[in-house]
Amino acid sequence: MTAIEKTVKVYESSLPHPWNMNAHDPFIDGLLNGIVGFEISINEIEEKWKLSQNRSIQRQHRVIHGLKTTNQYHSQEIAKMMEENLKR
């Protein structure tokens, strides 16, 4: 399994209608001509909070609403952090 196939499997598997990568589909073959998959080793991780604070208040509220409508990738927790950030 290629790095691209692994990535698709990981990120699509939790969705309500996961996309199944069929490498023999001519459309997918065409897409793969323009995509380069690679693997890297991680030696260190640094985090930075990016909660759309550079966006308008209205846009932040829309993002929060969208996050609250799903339960994927810690979306509920991120929505709460964004709400707390707006109170500051």
Distance bins in CASP14 RR format, pairs under 12 A and 6 or more apart:
PFRMAT RR
TARGET T0000
AUTHOR 0000-0000-0000
RMODE 2
METHOD distances of the structure
MODEL  1
1 7 0 0 0 0 0 1 0 0 0 0 0
1 8 0 0 0 0 1 0 0 0 0 0 0
1 9 1 0 0 1 0 0 0 0 0 0 0
1 10 0 0 0 0 0 1 0 0 0 0 0
1 21 0 0 0 0 1 0 0 0 0 0 0
1 23 0 0 0 0 1 0 0 0 0 0 0
1 39 0 0 0 0 0 1 0 0 0 0 0
2 8 0 0 0 0 1 0 0 0 0 0 0
2 9 0 0 0 0 0 1 0 0 0 0 0
2 21 0 0 0 0 1 0 0 0 0 0 0
2 23 0 0 0 0 1 0 0 0 0 0 0
2 28 0 0 0 0 0 1 0 0 0 0 0
2 32 0 0 0 0 1 0 0 0 0 0 0
2 35 0 0 0 0 0 1 0 0 0 0 0
2 36 0 0 0 0 0 1 0 0 0 0 0
2 37 1 0 0 1 0 0 0 0 0 0 0
2 38 0 0 0 0 0 1 0 0 0 0 0
2 39 0 0 0 0 1 0 0 0 0 0 0
3 9 0 0 0 0 0 1 0 0 0 0 0
3 10 0 0 0 0 0 1 0 0 0 0 0
3 21 0 0 0 0 0 1 0 0 0 0 0
3 32 0 0 0 0 0 1 0 0 0 0 0
3 35 0 0 0 0 0 1 0 0 0 0 0
3 36 0 0 0 0 1 0 0 0 0 0 0
3 37 1 0 1 0 0 0 0 0 0 0 0
3 38 1 0 0 1 0 0 0 0 0 0 0
3 39 1 0 1 0 0 0 0 0 0 0 0
3 40 0 0 0 0 1 0 0 0 0 0 0
4 10 0 0 0 0 0 1 0 0 0 0 0
4 11 0 0 0 0 0 1 0 0 0 0 0
4 12 0 0 0 0 0 1 0 0 0 0 0
4 21 1 0 0 1 0 0 0 0 0 0 0
4 23 0 0 0 0 1 0 0 0 0 0 0
4 28 0 0 0 0 1 0 0 0 0 0 0
4 31 0 0 0 0 1 0 0 0 0 0 0
4 32 1 0 0 1 0 0 0 0 0 0 0
4 33 0 0 0 0 0 1 0 0 0 0 0
4 34 0 0 0 0 0 1 0 0 0 0 0
4 35 1 0 0 1 0 0 0 0 0 0 0
4 36 0 0 0 0 1 0 0 0 0 0 0
4 37 1 0 1 0 0 0 0 0 0 0 0
4 38 0 0 0 0 1 0 0 0 0 0 0
4 39 0 0 0 0 0 1 0 0 0 0 0
5 11 0 0 0 0 0 1 0 0 0 0 0
5 12 0 0 0 0 0 1 0 0 0 0 0
5 19 0 0 0 0 0 1 0 0 0 0 0
5 20 0 0 0 0 0 1 0 0 0 0 0
5 21 1 0 1 0 0 0 0 0 0 0 0
5 22 0 0 0 0 0 1 0 0 0 0 0
5 23 1 0 0 1 0 0 0 0 0 0 0
5 28 0 0 0 0 0 1 0 0 0 0 0
5 32 0 0 0 0 1 0 0 0 0 0 0
5 35 0 0 0 0 0 1 0 0 0 0 0
5 37 0 0 0 0 1 0 0 0 0 0 0
6 12 0 0 0 0 0 1 0 0 0 0 0
6 13 0 0 0 0 0 1 0 0 0 0 0
6 21 0 0 0 0 1 0 0 0 0 0 0
6 37 0 0 0 0 1 0 0 0 0 0 0
6 38 0 0 0 0 0 1 0 0 0 0 0
6 39 0 0 0 0 1 0 0 0 0 0 0
7 13 0 0 0 0 0 1 0 0 0 0 0
7 19 0 0 0 0 0 1 0 0 0 0 0
7 21 0 0 0 0 1 0 0 0 0 0 0
7 35 0 0 0 0 0 1 0 0 0 0 0
7 37 1 0 0 1 0 0 0 0 0 0 0
7 38 0 0 0 0 0 1 0 0 0 0 0
7 39 0 0 0 0 1 0 0 0 0 0 0
8 15 0 0 0 0 0 1 0 0 0 0 0
8 18 0 0 0 0 1 0 0 0 0 0 0
8 19 1 0 0 1 0 0 0 0 0 0 0
8 20 0 0 0 0 1 0 0 0 0 0 0
8 21 1 0 1 0 0 0 0 0 0 0 0
8 22 0 0 0 0 0 1 0 0 0 0 0
8 23 0 0 0 0 0 1 0 0 0 0 0
8 28 0 0 0 0 1 0 0 0 0 0 0
8 31 0 0 0 0 0 1 0 0 0 0 0
8 32 0 0 0 0 0 1 0 0 0 0 0
8 35 0 0 0 0 0 1 0 0 0 0 0
8 37 0 0 0 0 0 1 0 0 0 0 0
9 15 0 0 0 0 0 1 0 0 0 0 0
9 18 0 0 0 0 1 0 0 0 0 0 0
9 19 0 0 0 0 1 0 0 0 0 0 0
9 20 0 0 0 0 1 0 0 0 0 0 0
9 21 1 0 0 1 0 0 0 0 0 0 0
10 18 0 0 0 0 0 1 0 0 0 0 0
10 21 0 0 0 0 0 1 0 0 0 0 0
10 73 0 0 0 0 0 1 0 0 0 0 0
11 18 0 0 0 0 1 0 0 0 0 0 0
11 19 0 0 0 0 1 0 0 0 0 0 0
11 21 0 0 0 0 0 1 0 0 0 0 0
11 72 0 0 0 0 1 0 0 0 0 0 0
11 73 0 0 0 0 1 0 0 0 0 0 0
12 18 1 1 0 0 0 0 0 0 0 0 0
12 19 1 0 1 0 0 0 0 0 0 0 0
12 20 1 0 0 1 0 0 0 0 0 0 0
12 21 1 0 0 1 0 0 0 0 0 0 0
12 72 0 0 0 0 0 1 0 0 0 0 0
13 19 0 0 0 0 1 0 0 0 0 0 0
13 20 0 0 0 0 1 0 0 0 0 0 0
13 21 0 0 0 0 0 1 0 0 0 0 0
13 72 0 0 0 0 0 1 0 0 0 0 0
14 70 0 0 0 0 1 0 0 0 0 0 0
14 71 0 0 0 0 1 0 0 0 0 0 0
14 72 1 0 1 0 0 0 0 0 0 0 0
14 73 1 0 0 1 0 0 0 0 0 0 0
14 74 0 0 0 0 0 1 0 0 0 0 0
14 75 0 0 0 0 0 1 0 0 0 0 0
15 70 0 0 0 0 1 0 0 0 0 0 0
15 71 0 0 0 0 0 1 0 0 0 0 0
15 72 1 0 0 1 0 0 0 0 0 0 0
15 73 0 0 0 0 0 1 0 0 0 0 0
16 69 0 0 0 0 0 1 0 0 0 0 0
16 70 0 0 0 0 1 0 0 0 0 0 0
16 71 0 0 0 0 0 1 0 0 0 0 0
16 72 0 0 0 0 1 0 0 0 0 0 0
18 72 0 0 0 0 0 1 0 0 0 0 0
19 25 0 0 0 0 0 1 0 0 0 0 0
19 27 0 0 0 0 0 1 0 0 0 0 0
19 28 0 0 0 0 0 1 0 0 0 0 0
19 31 0 0 0 0 0 1 0 0 0 0 0
20 28 0 0 0 0 0 1 0 0 0 0 0
21 27 0 0 0 0 0 1 0 0 0 0 0
21 28 1 0 0 1 0 0 0 0 0 0 0
21 29 0 0 0 0 0 1 0 0 0 0 0
21 31 0 0 0 0 1 0 0 0 0 0 0
21 32 0 0 0 0 1 0 0 0 0 0 0
21 35 0 0 0 0 0 1 0 0 0 0 0
22 28 1 0 0 1 0 0 0 0 0 0 0
22 29 0 0 0 0 1 0 0 0 0 0 0
22 31 0 0 0 0 0 1 0 0 0 0 0
22 32 0 0 0 0 0 1 0 0 0 0 0
23 29 1 0 0 1 0 0 0 0 0 0 0
23 30 0 0 0 0 0 1 0 0 0 0 0
23 31 0 0 0 0 0 1 0 0 0 0 0
23 32 1 0 0 1 0 0 0 0 0 0 0
23 35 0 0 0 0 0 1 0 0 0 0 0
24 30 0 0 0 0 0 1 0 0 0 0 0
24 32 0 0 0 0 0 1 0 0 0 0 0
25 31 0 0 0 0 1 0 0 0 0 0 0
25 32 0 0 0 0 1 0 0 0 0 0 0
26 32 0 0 0 0 0 1 0 0 0 0 0
26 33 0 0 0 0 0 1 0 0 0 0 0
27 33 0 0 0 0 0 1 0 0 0 0 0
28 34 0 0 0 0 0 1 0 0 0 0 0
28 35 0 0 0 0 1 0 0 0 0 0 0
29 35 0 0 0 0 0 1 0 0 0 0 0
49 78 0 0 0 0 1 0 0 0 0 0 0
49 81 1 0 0 1 0 0 0 0 0 0 0
49 82 0 0 0 0 1 0 0 0 0 0 0
49 84 0 0 0 0 0 1 0 0 0 0 0
49 85 0 0 0 0 1 0 0 0 0 0 0
50 60 0 0 0 0 0 1 0 0 0 0 0
50 63 0 0 0 0 0 1 0 0 0 0 0
50 78 0 0 0 0 0 1 0 0 0 0 0
50 81 0 0 0 0 0 1 0 0 0 0 0
50 82 0 0 0 0 0 1 0 0 0 0 0
50 85 0 0 0 0 0 1 0 0 0 0 0
51 59 0 0 0 0 0 1 0 0 0 0 0
51 60 1 0 0 1 0 0 0 0 0 0 0
51 63 0 0 0 0 1 0 0 0 0 0 0
51 64 0 0 0 0 1 0 0 0 0 0 0
51 67 0 0 0 0 0 1 0 0 0 0 0
51 77 0 0 0 0 0 1 0 0 0 0 0
51 78 1 0 0 1 0 0 0 0 0 0 0
51 79 0 0 0 0 1 0 0 0 0 0 0
51 80 0 0 0 0 0 1 0 0 0 0 0
51 81 1 0 0 1 0 0 0 0 0 0 0
51 82 1 0 1 0 0 0 0 0 0 0 0
51 83 0 0 0 0 1 0 0 0 0 0 0
51 84 0 0 0 0 1 0 0 0 0 0 0
51 85 1 0 1 0 0 0 0 0 0 0 0
51 86 0 0 0 0 1 0 0 0 0 0 0
51 88 0 0 0 0 0 1 0 0 0 0 0
52 58 0 0 0 0 0 1 0 0 0 0 0
52 59 1 0 0 1 0 0 0 0 0 0 0
52 60 1 0 1 0 0 0 0 0 0 0 0
52 61 0 0 0 0 1 0 0 0 0 0 0
52 62 0 0 0 0 1 0 0 0 0 0 0
52 63 1 0 1 0 0 0 0 0 0 0 0
52 64 0 0 0 0 1 0 0 0 0 0 0
52 66 0 0 0 0 0 1 0 0 0 0 0
52 67 0 0 0 0 0 1 0 0 0 0 0
52 78 0 0 0 0 0 1 0 0 0 0 0
52 79 0 0 0 0 0 1 0 0 0 0 0
52 81 0 0 0 0 0 1 0 0 0 0 0
52 82 1 0 0 1 0 0 0 0 0 0 0
52 83 0 0 0 0 0 1 0 0 0 0 0
52 85 0 0 0 0 1 0 0 0 0 0 0
52 86 0 0 0 0 1 0 0 0 0 0 0
53 59 0 0 0 0 0 1 0 0 0 0 0
53 60 1 0 0 1 0 0 0 0 0 0 0
53 63 0 0 0 0 0 1 0 0 0 0 0
53 81 0 0 0 0 0 1 0 0 0 0 0
53 82 0 0 0 0 1 0 0 0 0 0 0
53 84 0 0 0 0 0 1 0 0 0 0 0
53 85 1 0 0 1 0 0 0 0 0 0 0
53 86 0 0 0 0 1 0 0 0 0 0 0
53 88 0 0 0 0 1 0 0 0 0 0 0
54 60 0 0 0 0 1 0 0 0 0 0 0
54 63 0 0 0 0 0 1 0 0 0 0 0
54 85 0 0 0 0 0 1 0 0 0 0 0
55 61 0 0 0 0 1 0 0 0 0 0 0
55 62 0 0 0 0 1 0 0 0 0 0 0
55 63 1 0 0 1 0 0 0 0 0 0 0
55 64 0 0 0 0 0 1 0 0 0 0 0
55 82 0 0 0 0 0 1 0 0 0 0 0
55 85 0 0 0 0 0 1 0 0 0 0 0
55 86 0 0 0 0 0 1 0 0 0 0 0
56 62 0 0 0 0 1 0 0 0 0 0 0
56 63 0 0 0 0 0 1 0 0 0 0 0
56 86 0 0 0 0 0 1 0 0 0 0 0
57 63 0 0 0 0 0 1 0 0 0 0 0
57 64 0 0 0 0 0 1 0 0 0 0 0
57 82 0 0 0 0 0 1 0 0 0 0 0
57 83 0 0 0 0 0 1 0 0 0 0 0
57 85 0 0 0 0 0 1 0 0 0 0 0
57 86 1 0 0 1 0 0 0 0 0 0 0
57 87 0 0 0 0 0 1 0 0 0 0 0
58 64 0 0 0 0 0 1 0 0 0 0 0
58 65 0 0 0 0 0 1 0 0 0 0 0
58 86 0 0 0 0 0 1 0 0 0 0 0
59 65 0 0 0 0 0 1 0 0 0 0 0
59 66 0 0 0 0 0 1 0 0 0 0 0
59 82 0 0 0 0 0 1 0 0 0 0 0
59 86 0 0 0 0 0 1 0 0 0 0 0
60 66 0 0 0 0 0 1 0 0 0 0 0
60 67 0 0 0 0 0 1 0 0 0 0 0
60 78 0 0 0 0 0 1 0 0 0 0 0
60 79 0 0 0 0 0 1 0 0 0 0 0
60 81 0 0 0 0 0 1 0 0 0 0 0
60 82 1 0 0 1 0 0 0 0 0 0 0
60 83 0 0 0 0 1 0 0 0 0 0 0
60 84 0 0 0 0 0 1 0 0 0 0 0
60 85 0 0 0 0 1 0 0 0 0 0 0
60 86 1 0 0 1 0 0 0 0 0 0 0
60 87 0 0 0 0 0 1 0 0 0 0 0
61 67 0 0 0 0 0 1 0 0 0 0 0
61 68 0 0 0 0 0 1 0 0 0 0 0
61 79 0 0 0 0 0 1 0 0 0 0 0
61 82 0 0 0 0 1 0 0 0 0 0 0
61 83 0 0 0 0 1 0 0 0 0 0 0
61 85 0 0 0 0 0 1 0 0 0 0 0
61 86 1 0 0 1 0 0 0 0 0 0 0
62 68 0 0 0 0 0 1 0 0 0 0 0
62 69 0 0 0 0 0 1 0 0 0 0 0
62 79 0 0 0 0 0 1 0 0 0 0 0
62 82 0 0 0 0 0 1 0 0 0 0 0
63 69 0 0 0 0 0 1 0 0 0 0 0
63 70 0 0 0 0 0 1 0 0 0 0 0
63 75 0 0 0 0 0 1 0 0 0 0 0
63 78 0 0 0 0 1 0 0 0 0 0 0
63 79 0 0 0 0 1 0 0 0 0 0 0
63 81 0 0 0 0 0 1 0 0 0 0 0
63 82 1 0 0 1 0 0 0 0 0 0 0
63 83 0 0 0 0 0 1 0 0 0 0 0
63 85 0 0 0 0 0 1 0 0 0 0 0
63 86 0 0 0 0 0 1 0 0 0 0 0
64 70 0 0 0 0 0 1 0 0 0 0 0
64 75 0 0 0 0 1 0 0 0 0 0 0
64 76 0 0 0 0 0 1 0 0 0 0 0
64 77 0 0 0 0 0 1 0 0 0 0 0
64 78 0 0 0 0 1 0 0 0 0 0 0
64 79 1 0 1 0 0 0 0 0 0 0 0
64 80 0 0 0 0 1 0 0 0 0 0 0
64 81 0 0 0 0 1 0 0 0 0 0 0
64 82 1 0 1 0 0 0 0 0 0 0 0
64 83 1 0 0 1 0 0 0 0 0 0 0
64 84 0 0 0 0 0 1 0 0 0 0 0
64 85 0 0 0 0 1 0 0 0 0 0 0
64 86 0 0 0 0 1 0 0 0 0 0 0
65 75 0 0 0 0 0 1 0 0 0 0 0
65 79 0 0 0 0 1 0 0 0 0 0 0
65 82 0 0 0 0 0 1 0 0 0 0 0
65 83 0 0 0 0 0 1 0 0 0 0 0
66 72 0 0 0 0 0 1 0 0 0 0 0
66 75 1 0 0 1 0 0 0 0 0 0 0
66 76 0 0 0 0 0 1 0 0 0 0 0
66 78 0 0 0 0 0 1 0 0 0 0 0
66 79 1 0 0 1 0 0 0 0 0 0 0
66 82 0 0 0 0 0 1 0 0 0 0 0
67 73 0 0 0 0 1 0 0 0 0 0 0
67 74 0 0 0 0 1 0 0 0 0 0 0
67 75 1 0 1 0 0 0 0 0 0 0 0
67 76 1 0 0 1 0 0 0 0 0 0 0
67 77 0 0 0 0 1 0 0 0 0 0 0
67 78 1 0 1 0 0 0 0 0 0 0 0
67 79 1 1 0 0 0 0 0 0 0 0 0
67 80 0 0 0 0 1 0 0 0 0 0 0
67 81 0 0 0 0 1 0 0 0 0 0 0
67 82 1 0 0 1 0 0 0 0 0 0 0
67 83 0 0 0 0 1 0 0 0 0 0 0
68 75 1 0 0 1 0 0 0 0 0 0 0
68 76 1 0 0 1 0 0 0 0 0 0 0
68 77 0 0 0 0 0 1 0 0 0 0 0
68 78 0 0 0 0 1 0 0 0 0 0 0
68 79 1 0 1 0 0 0 0 0 0 0 0
68 80 0 0 0 0 1 0 0 0 0 0 0
68 82 0 0 0 0 1 0 0 0 0 0 0
68 83 0 0 0 0 1 0 0 0 0 0 0
69 75 0 0 0 0 1 0 0 0 0 0 0
69 76 0 0 0 0 0 1 0 0 0 0 0
69 79 0 0 0 0 1 0 0 0 0 0 0
70 76 0 0 0 0 1 0 0 0 0 0 0
70 78 0 0 0 0 0 1 0 0 0 0 0
70 79 0 0 0 0 1 0 0 0 0 0 0
71 77 0 0 0 0 0 1 0 0 0 0 0
71 78 0 0 0 0 0 1 0 0 0 0 0
71 79 0 0 0 0 0 1 0 0 0 0 0
72 78 0 0 0 0 0 1 0 0 0 0 0
72 79 0 0 0 0 0 1 0 0 0 0 0
73 79 0 0 0 0 0 1 0 0 0 0 0
74 80 0 0 0 0 1 0 0 0 0 0 0
74 81 0 0 0 0 1 0 0 0 0 0 0
74 82 0 0 0 0 0 1 0 0 0 0 0
75 81 0 0 0 0 0 1 0 0 0 0 0
75 82 0 0 0 0 0 1 0 0 0 0 0
76 82 0 0 0 0 0 1 0 0 0 0 0
76 83 0 0 0 0 0 1 0 0 0 0 0
77 83 0 0 0 0 0 1 0 0 0 0 0
77 84 0 0 0 0 0 1 0 0 0 0 0
78 84 0 0 0 0 0 1 0 0 0 0 0
78 85 0 0 0 0 0 1 0 0 0 0 0
79 85 0 0 0 0 0 1 0 0 0 0 0
79 86 0 0 0 0 0 1 0 0 0 0 0
80 86 0 0 0 0 0 1 0 0 0 0 0
80 87 0 0 0 0 0 1 0 0 0 0 0
81 87 0 0 0 0 0 1 0 0 0 0 0
81 88 0 0 0 0 0 1 0 0 0 0 0
82 88 0 0 0 0 0 1 0 0 0 0 0
END
